[in-house]
Amino acid sequence: MTFPPVQETETAPQRIPTQAQLEKIAPTRDERLFLVLSIFIGVLSGLLVVSFRIAIEWIKILTLGSAPHAGQLRLLFVPAIAGLIVAALVQLAFPAARGSGVNQTKAALYIYNGYISFKTVIGKFITSALAIGSGHSLGPEDPSLQIGAGVASIVARRLNLSRQRLRLFAPIGAAAGLAAAFNAPISAILFVIEEVIGRWSAAVLGSVVLSAISSVVVARWFWGSEPIFRIPTVTLRDPRELIAYAVLGIVGGFAALVFSKALGYLRPRLRAMPKWTQYCQSGLAGLLVGMIGFFGFPQVMGPGYEVIDQAMHGQFAWKLLLVLALLKILATTLSFSSGTPGGMFAPTLFIGAMLGASVGSFEKLFFPHLTGTVGSYALVGMGVLFAGFLRAPLTSVFMVLEVSGNYSIILPVILANMIAYLLSRGLQPVPIFEVFTHQDGLALPSMEEIREESELHLEDALIPVQVPIVKGNQSIANAGEIVAATQAKAFLVSLWDGSWYALTTGELTSFSATLTPETPIEQALPPERLPLLFPDLPLDSALPYFPRWPLLPIMNRATKGTIEGIVTLEDVLQRYHKI
């Protein structure tokens, strides 16, 4: 039941805000600095990430050579020796540098008030560059994310910003670091929102965008505007190819399951071993990865960007592509589970590209009448495993579009990615980053669970208006008679300007004791009015008002002053109790 608004009869008096109110709504020092600092953090993060990538390349050339190939003895001992050095550095000097960097950034945001030490940034830079450059099967993107977050944390602390601002700067720096490493600002922004922040506001989004763009501008100043991969022509001319892309989505979903299970099994078992073994696990993992390279498959060593590029241009047979995908899963599981600092992004893209290219090569071999290119399947495969393994479906779609610059591929991308994502969720309910969280004994929010939550709204606790309604121009005595006749404990007052007021019978009694019975009740009311609430607002938005108001009217958005119903504290709590 709805109630029409009371007709206006006079002009509302204008209220001039006090000096205290003006000071309260004026921008604070932190707010004025926020956007400017976001650009500054983006520039610093971009410079650090460029230096990080250069360090990886130099280490690779100095240790493995410019073109490592099977049979070179250096492929055996370089990753092993580098692993021993990295393990010693992590154990003795940089314990916080362990891991990929994504969960560590989330921990800084939700546990440590955005705090990431300068020591951690340096340690992550050195250990990750040494491990990745020497051939461990890891990538630079996740460490770049943590390095950017660390830069933001350091800057915010130096400027003595508030604790709230300090927490917000971590994801801003994370977006900057990831954008520079990926050379893809949109994907970086979406990943940080999907996996690190979970929920966002306009202010945070603006700062994240500014920092990401600033870092990419710096990175492109050194590397140029070309994407990481040389993308071949991508087309979709025959709708029947969507069946092959759907198959790729299924293959990607099962591959994500195998990858997740392997990491979930090996990582906690290596961590549970005696402490002295932590000094040699990275070295042993490096030796095993080097053996894979030495005996014929050096493509799986390091991030593998060049190999992804080759696969996109159809330079491998489909059987070899499947072997490379399986060996990359093995090599990455060994490297990451041993505690070697490095990221999961590049290996995920590598595995996805190999699977996609194998499906594309198989199609070209057995179904030559279809017009799809191997490169398009490799490109979609990258997004497929990203969606299935890392469980960032929105990022996976835009990443493929941003890398390719070709929106004609959007149908296959969405189809394959969603199949992989849904299949992975069904087979592996817990996302891989949450698995790592539980293994580390932390309690970080699950962004996937947050996205899947069904939020309650005020309309879910709404009840019809069952309390008396008194017009504001009625006298206090008349209002008392109306309320007494219904024996209600609270009632509503409708005012001439369409606003409402809620009173208890006790408040009405106090009015009667201090004012004459003929006084209009609207003259006895304080200047404050009930909050303006609507049915579609979150249910918890009403909770802060109940200490002051006995009940809250819920308004109609279409007609000013019209009530849809009311909610009380008891109604809200009962609705939560039903969940």
Residue pairs with C-beta under 8 A, 6 or more apart in sequence:
1 464
1 465
1 565
2 556
2 562
2 563
2 564
3 465
3 469
3 494
3 562
3 563
4 559
4 561
4 562
5 494
5 498
5 559
5 560
5 561
5 562
6 471
6 472
6 494
6 495
6 496
6 498
6 561
7 496
8 496
8 497
8 498
9 496
10 496
12 497
15 527
17 25
30 161
30 162
30 165
33 159
33 161
34 165
34 203
34 207
35 206
35 207
35 210
37 155
37 156
37 159
37 169
38 172
38 206
38 207
38 208
38 210
38 211
38 214
39 210
39 211
39 214
40 155
40 214
41 148
41 151
41 152
41 155
41 169
41 172
41 173
41 176
41 211
41 214
42 176
42 179
42 210
42 211
42 212
42 213
42 214
42 215
42 217
42 218
43 214
43 215
43 218
44 151
44 155
45 144
45 147
45 148
45 151
45 152
45 173
45 176
45 177
45 180
45 211
45 215
46 176
46 180
46 214
46 215
46 216
46 217
46 218
46 219
47 218
48 121
48 125
48 147
48 148
48 151
48 177
49 144
49 147
49 148
49 177
49 180
49 181
49 215
49 219
50 180
50 218
50 219
50 222
50 223
51 125
52 125
52 128
52 129
52 140
52 143
52 144
52 147
52 181
53 140
53 181
55 125
55 129
55 133
56 129
56 132
56 133
56 140
57 133
58 133
59 129
59 130
59 132
59 133
59 134
60 133
60 134
60 135
60 302
63 74
63 78
63 82
63 133
63 134
63 135
64 72
64 74
64 75
64 78
64 133
64 134
64 135
64 301
64 302
65 72
65 74
68 74
68 75
68 135
68 293
68 298
68 301
69 298
70 293
70 294
70 295
70 296
70 297
70 298
71 294
72 294
72 298
73 294
75 135
75 290
75 293
75 294
75 298
75 301
76 287
76 290
76 291
76 294
77 287
77 290
78 134
78 135
78 286
78 290
79 134
79 135
79 136
79 286
79 287
79 289
79 290
79 301
80 283
80 284
80 286
80 287
80 290
81 134
81 283
81 286
82 130
82 131
82 133
82 134
82 135
82 136
82 286
83 131
83 134
83 136
83 281
83 282
83 283
83 284
83 285
83 286
83 287
83 338
83 340
84 279
84 280
84 282
84 283
84 286
85 130
86 127
86 130
86 131
86 282
86 340
86 341
87 278
87 279
87 280
87 281
87 282
87 283
87 338
87 339
87 340
88 279
89 97
89 123
89 126
89 127
89 130
90 97
90 98
90 123
90 127
90 282
90 339
90 341
91 278
91 279
93 119
93 123
94 119
94 120
94 122
94 123
94 124
94 126
94 127
96 104
96 117
96 119
96 120
96 123
97 120
97 123
97 124
97 127
97 128
97 341
98 339
98 341
99 339
99 341
99 436
100 142
100 143
100 146
100 336
100 341
100 342
100 343
100 344
100 436
101 124
101 142
101 143
101 144
101 145
101 146
101 147
101 149
101 341
101 343
102 142
102 145
102 146
102 195
102 196
102 343
102 344
102 433
103 433
103 436
103 437
103 440
103 442
103 444
104 116
104 120
104 146
105 116
105 145
105 146
105 149
105 170
105 171
105 174
105 196
106 195
106 196
106 433
106 437
106 444
106 445
107 442
107 444
108 114
108 115
108 116
108 149
108 153
108 170
109 167
109 170
109 171
109 196
109 197
110 444
110 445
111 442
111 444
113 163
113 166
113 167
114 152
114 153
114 156
114 163
114 166
114 167
114 168
114 169
114 170
115 153
115 157
115 166
116 146
116 149
116 150
116 153
116 154
116 170
117 150
117 153
118 150
118 154
120 146
120 150
121 146
121 147
121 150
121 151
121 154
123 341
124 143
124 146
124 147
124 150
124 341
125 143
125 147
127 340
127 341
128 138
128 140
128 143
128 341
128 342
128 343
129 140
131 138
131 282
131 335
131 340
131 341
131 342
132 138
132 139
132 140
132 302
132 303
132 342
133 302
134 286
135 286
135 289
135 290
135 293
135 301
135 302
136 282
136 285
136 286
136 289
136 301
136 302
136 335
136 340
136 342
137 289
137 300
137 301
137 302
137 304
137 328
137 331
137 332
137 334
137 335
137 347
138 303
138 332
138 335
138 336
138 340
138 341
138 342
138 343
138 344
138 346
138 347
139 303
139 342
139 343
139 344
139 345
139 346
139 347
139 349
140 181
140 303
140 342
140 343
140 346
141 178
141 181
141 182
141 343
141 345
141 346
142 342
142 343
142 344
142 345
143 341
143 342
143 343
144 177
144 178
144 180
144 181
144 343
145 174
145 177
145 178
145 181
145 192
145 343
146 174
146 177
147 177
148 173
148 174
148 175
148 176
148 177
148 178
148 180
148 211
148 215
149 170
149 171
149 173
149 174
149 177
150 173
151 173
151 176
151 177
152 169
152 170
152 172
152 173
152 174
152 176
152 211
153 166
153 169
153 170
153 173
155 169
156 165
156 166
156 169
157 166
161 169
168 204
168 207
170 196
171 192
171 196
171 197
171 204
171 208
172 204
172 207
172 208
172 211
173 211
174 192
174 196
175 188
175 189
175 192
175 208
175 211
175 212
176 188
176 211
176 212
176 214
176 215
177 215
178 187
178 188
178 191
178 192
178 212
179 185
179 187
179 188
179 189
179 211
179 212
179 213
179 215
179 216
179 219
180 215
180 216
180 218
180 219
181 219
182 188
182 228
182 345
182 399
183 216
183 219
183 220
183 223
183 227
183 228
184 216
184 227
184 399
184 402
184 403
185 209
185 212
185 213
185 215
185 216
186 398
186 402
187 395
187 398
187 399
187 402
187 403
188 212
189 205
189 208
189 209
189 212
190 392
190 394
190 395
190 398
191 392
191 395
192 208
193 200
193 205
193 208
194 392
194 394
194 395
194 447
194 451
195 390
195 392
195 395
195 433
195 447
196 447
197 204
198 445
198 447
198 450
198 451
199 450
200 208
227 403
227 404
227 405
228 305
228 403
229 305
229 308
229 309
229 312
229 403
230 309
230 312
230 313
231 312
231 375
231 379
231 403
231 404
231 405
231 406
232 312
232 313
232 373
232 375
232 376
233 373
233 375
234 373
234 375
234 376
234 379
234 404
234 406
234 408
234 409
235 371
235 372
235 373
235 376
235 408
236 242
236 372
236 376
236 408
236 409
236 411
236 412
237 371
238 370
238 371
238 372
240 370
241 363
241 370
241 371
241 372
241 412
242 411
242 412
242 415
244 359
244 360
244 363
244 367
244 370
244 372
244 377
245 377
245 380
245 412
245 415
245 416
246 415
246 416
246 419
247 359
248 355
248 356
248 359
248 377
248 380
248 381
248 384
248 416
249 384
249 415
249 416
249 417
249 418
249 419
249 420
249 423
250 419
250 420
250 423
251 355
251 359
251 384
252 352
252 355
252 356
252 381
252 384
252 385
252 387
252 388
252 416
252 419
252 420
253 388
253 419
253 420
253 421
253 422
253 423
253 424
253 427
254 423
254 427
255 325
255 329
255 351
255 352
255 355
255 385
255 388
255 389
256 385
256 388
256 389
256 420
256 424
256 428
257 388
257 424
257 427
257 428
258 329
259 329
259 332
259 333
259 348
259 351
259 385
259 389
259 432
260 389
260 424
260 428
260 432
260 435
261 428
262 329
262 330
262 333
263 333
263 336
263 337
263 432
263 435
264 432
264 435
264 439
266 333
266 334
266 337
267 336
267 337
267 436
267 439
268 439
270 277
270 281
270 337
270 338
270 339
271 339
271 439
273 281
278 339
281 338
281 339
282 335
282 338
282 339
282 340
284 338
285 334
285 335
285 337
285 338
285 340
286 335
286 340
288 331
288 334
289 300
289 301
289 331
289 334
289 335
290 301
292 300
292 301
292 327
292 330
292 331
293 300
293 301
297 323
297 324
297 327
299 307
299 324
300 324
300 327
300 328
300 331
300 350
301 331
303 346
303 347
303 350
304 328
304 346
304 347
304 350
305 346
307 324
307 350
308 349
308 350
308 353
308 378
308 382
310 316
311 321
311 353
311 354
311 357
311 374
311 378
312 353
312 357
312 374
312 375
312 378
312 379
313 374
313 375
314 357
314 360
314 361
314 364
314 373
314 374
314 375
316 324
316 357
316 361
317 361
318 357
318 358
318 359
318 361
318 362
318 365
319 358
321 354
321 355
321 357
321 358
321 361
322 354
322 355
322 358
324 350
324 354
325 350
325 351
325 354
325 355
325 358
328 347
328 350
328 351
328 354
329 351
331 347
332 344
332 347
332 351
335 342
336 342
336 344
344 389
344 390
344 432
345 386
345 390
348 382
348 385
348 386
348 389
348 390
349 382
349 385
349 386
351 385
351 389
352 381
352 382
352 383
352 384
352 385
352 386
353 378
353 379
353 381
353 382
354 378
354 381
355 381
355 384
355 385
356 377
356 378
356 379
356 380
356 381
356 382
356 384
357 374
357 375
357 377
357 378
357 381
359 377
359 381
360 372
360 373
360 374
360 375
360 376
360 377
360 378
361 374
363 370
363 372
363 377
364 370
364 372
364 374
376 409
376 412
379 400
379 403
379 404
379 409
380 400
380 409
380 412
380 413
380 416
380 417
381 416
382 399
382 400
382 403
383 396
383 397
383 399
383 400
383 413
383 416
383 417
384 396
384 416
384 417
384 420
385 420
386 392
386 395
386 396
386 399
386 417
387 393
387 396
387 397
387 417
387 418
387 420
387 421
387 424
388 420
388 421
388 423
388 424
389 424
389 432
390 396
390 431
390 432
390 433
391 421
391 424
391 425
391 431
391 432
391 433
391 448
393 417
393 418
393 421
396 413
396 417
396 421
397 410
397 413
397 414
397 417
400 409
400 413
400 417
401 407
401 409
401 410
401 413
425 448
430 438
431 446
431 448
434 444
434 446
434 448
437 443
437 444
455 538
455 539
456 538
456 539
456 540
456 575
456 576
456 579
457 535
457 536
457 537
457 538
457 539
458 533
458 534
458 535
458 536
458 537
458 538
458 539
458 541
458 542
458 554
458 567
459 535
459 536
459 554
459 564
460 539
460 575
461 539
461 567
461 571
461 572
461 574
461 575
462 535
462 554
462 564
462 565
462 566
462 567
462 571
463 565
463 566
463 567
463 568
463 571
464 565
464 566
465 492
465 553
465 563
465 565
465 566
466 566
467 486
467 488
467 490
467 491
467 492
467 551
467 566
468 482
468 483
468 485
468 486
468 488
468 491
468 492
469 491
469 492
469 493
469 494
470 478
470 479
470 482
470 483
470 491
470 492
470 493
470 494
470 521
471 493
471 494
472 493
472 494
472 495
472 496
472 501
472 520
472 521
472 522
472 525
473 496
473 520
473 522
474 482
474 520
474 521
475 517
475 518
475 519
475 520
475 521
476 508
476 511
476 512
476 515
476 516
476 517
476 518
476 519
476 520
476 521
476 524
477 512
477 517
477 518
479 491
479 493
479 508
479 521
480 508
480 512
482 491
483 491
483 505
483 508
488 505
489 504
489 505
489 550
490 502
490 503
490 504
490 505
490 550
490 551
491 502
491 503
491 505
491 508
492 500
492 501
492 502
492 503
492 551
492 553
492 563
492 566
493 500
493 501
493 502
493 503
493 521
493 522
493 525
494 500
494 561
495 501
495 522
495 525
495 529
496 522
498 560
498 561
499 529
499 530
499 561
500 529
500 530
500 553
500 561
500 563
501 525
501 529
501 530
502 530
502 549
502 550
502 551
502 552
502 553
503 525
503 550
504 550
508 521
511 519
511 521
511 524
515 523
515 524
530 545
530 549
530 552
530 553
531 545
531 552
532 555
533 541
533 542
533 552
533 553
533 554
533 555
534 554
534 555
534 556
534 557
535 554
535 564
536 557
539 572
539 575
539 576
542 552
542 567
542 572
543 569
543 572
545 552
546 552
546 568
546 569
546 572
550 568
551 566
551 567
551 568
552 566
552 567
552 568
553 563
553 565
553 566
554 563
554 564
554 565
554 566
554 567
555 561
555 562
555 563
555 564
556 562
556 563
556 564
